[in-house]
Amino acid sequence: MKKTILLCSLAGLITGFSYSQVGINTSNPKGPLHIDAKGDNGTVDPPTAISDDVIVTSTGTVGVGVLSPVTKLDVKGTAQNQTMRLVDGSQADGKMLASINNDGIAKWINKPATEFRIGALNNSVALGNAAVSVTQTTGTITLSPGKWLIVAKFVTATTGTANQNIWIYLKQQNTSDPVNSSTTGTYLSVVGAVPENSGDKLGTPQLTYFLTIPDGQSYRYEIWGSTSNLGTSTSAQFQGSIFYAVRLDENTL
């Protein structure tokens, strides 16, 4: 009989522990484990002095400074720069925390900086006729994998008949191709303009082109031009030509 009573008592005690909430420094725990570090919750229900509280909920979420965490780890600080600290040896002033793979592993990295590639165009080259374009490039641009925006324009001086077309082309070459070769490469984009008067100085419309270069590849880019007015050449007027590329994503990891 005594053994039966003892077993029943132990079963009741174990059941009581199974469904109990543990409060440390608080008599009114709000989860399976509730720690009030300063013991300042008092009898207020729900407690309001919770900046020092840590809670583990029945769903496995953890709150620090918050009693109803909405994510696996929910941290609420009370002052700027006092919410989180992560020291792994790579931390430094100005760095940012970023994921480095699909598993969510993170590390401190340098803040991404805008990456530019600057080319150069000649400001005194006669344009080819409408059927044959002529390179305007004295400094090509080579781009690595990623997303890029290319921008280019040049200024022309017309000495022949007015109302003739002027075109600016973006050409893509394999890096193994000869520079400024007329027999290799692919024209990606073209824009044009028409000068109204003979002797006009005319800036071409700004050529802009978005492109994505796949991993493991790189290409070289050049600017070419042509006209139906053979008395037209590029000019240094109005600040001359521009040719550059800017990265739209960041390979920082």
N, C-alpha and C positions, 0 to 999 in steps of 0.2 A: 504493500500500500504506500509506503514511504517513497519507494522508487517511482511509482506512478505519479505521485504528487510532484516530485522533483523534476521529472521529465516534462510534465505539463508546465511547470514554472519556467523551465529553461526555454521551452517552445514559445511561451508567451513573451519572454524577454527578448528572444531573437526576433520575433515578429515585430515587437515594438521598435527595436533598433532599425529594422528593415525599412520602416515607414517614417522614421523620425527625421527631423531637420537639425543639423548641428549648427549652433551659433557660438562664435568665439567673441567674447566681449559684448555680446548682445543676447538678450533674453527673448527676442522676437525675430528669429531668422526668417528670411524671405526666400530661401532656397535650400536645397539639400546641404550646402555648405555656405555659410555667410559669416564673413570676418569683418568686424568693426574695429579697425586698428586702434582708434583712439577711445573707443568705448563711449562715444558721445551721442548715440542714437536716442537714448532716453526711452520714454514711453510713447513718443509720438508715433502714430501709425497712419500712413506709411512714414518711415523715417525720412528726414530731410537733410540731415548732416551726414551725407554719404560720400563726400569727396575722398575719404580714406577707406571706403568699404570695398571689399572684394567678394564676389558671389559666383557660385557655380549653380546653374539652374538644372532642372530635371531633364532638359533637352540637351545638356552638355555644352551650353554656351557659357562663356566667362565674361563677367563684367567687372571693370575697375572704375570706380567712381560712378557707376550706374547699376541699378538693381534689376533692370529689364533689358539685358543685352539683346540686340537684334542680329548680331553676327557671332561667329564662333569666338571672336575676341573683340569686345567693345570697350574702348578706353575713352574716358572723358576727363580731360585735365582741367585744372582751375586757373592756370596761368600760361601765357605764351612761352614756348620753348621748354615746358616742363611736363609734356605729355608722354614722350617716348625718347628712349636713348638706345641706340644699337651700335655696339663697338665690336668690330671684327678685324681691325687692323687696316682696313682700306678707307675708313672714315676720314673726312677732312672738311674744313670749312668750304662751303660753296658746292659740295657734291650733292647728288640726288640718289635716292634709292630706286632701283629699277629691277624688273624681272629679267633674268638672263636665259631662261629656257621655258618650255611648255609645262614644266613641273612646278613653276612658281618660285623657283630658287631666286633669291634676290641678292644684290650686292650694291655697294656704293659706286657710282660712276661720275665722271665729270659731266657738267651740264653741256648738252649739245650746243655747238656753235654753228651758225649758218656757214655752209660751205659753198664757195664760189669758184668757178673756173673761168678765167679771163682769156679771151682770144684777141686777135688784132686783125684789122682790115686795112687795105691800102686806100689812101685818099686821093690817088691820082692815076687811076687805071681806066683806060677806055673800055666801055662795056662791049660785049660781043653782039652780033646781030641776033635777031629774034630766034633763029634756029640754033645758034651756037652760044652757050653761056661761057663766061670767062670768070675764073676764080678771082675773088677779091681778098682772099685770105693770106695774110702774112704770118699769122699765129693761130694754128689750129687748136681745137679743144678736144681732149680725150676724156671720155666719161666711163666710170666704173659702174658696176651693178647698182641699181636703185632707181628712184623716180627723180626726174630732172625737168626743169623748165629752161629752154633755150630762148634767148632774146637777141635780136640783131636788127640793124638798119644801117643804111649808108646814105650820104648826100650826093646828089648828082648835079653836074653843070651841063646845061644843054646849049650847044652852039648851032645845031642844025634846025630842021623843020620842027615846029611845035606840034602838040597834040599827038605825040608818038609814045607808045607804051615803054615803061621801064619796069623790069622785074628783078626781084631779089629771091634767091633760092637757098634753102638749107639742104646740104648734102651730107649723107652718112657714108663713111668709108670704113672698111675693116682696118684694124691697126697695122696689118701686114701690107696693105695697099700703098702704092707710092703717094706721097703727099701731093695734093692738087692735081691728081690724074684725071684727065677728061674721059678715060676709057673704063674707069672703075667707079664703084659707089652707086648710091641710090638717092634720088631727089625725094625728100620727105615732104617739103612744103614750099609754096611759092606765093608771094603777094606782089601786087603791082600798083603803079600810079601813072598818071598822064600829066606832064607839064603843059601849061596853057600857052606859054610864049617861048619863043626862041630866046636863049640866054637866061632862062629861069634857073635858079638854084632850088632844087627840090629834094626834100628828105623822103625816102621811101616809107611806106607804112611800116610800122614796127612789126617784124616777124616774130611771133611767139609760137613755141611748139612744146607740148608736153610729151614725154616719152618715158618708158620703163625699160631698163636694160636688165635682162635676166642674169641670175647668178652665173658666175664663171665666164662672163663675156665682157668685152669692152669695145667701144667704137670711137672713131675719130670724126669730128664734125668740121665742116667748112662752109663758107658763104660764097656763093657764086652770083653773077648778075648778067643780064642781057637787056637789049633794047631794040626797038624797031627804028631808032634814030641813031645812026652811026656817028653822029657828032656829039655823043654824050659820054662823059667820063665821071668817075667819082671825084668828090671834092672835099676839102677840109673845112668848108664853110659850115656855119651853124654847129660848131663843135664836132663836125665830122661824123665818123662811124662809131657804132657800138656793137660788141659781140661778146656775150658771156652766157654762162649757164649757172643755175643755182639749184642745189639739191633740195628736194621737197620731203625727203625722209632722212633719217639720221642713222648711220652705221657707227654707233658709239660703243657697242658692247664687244 
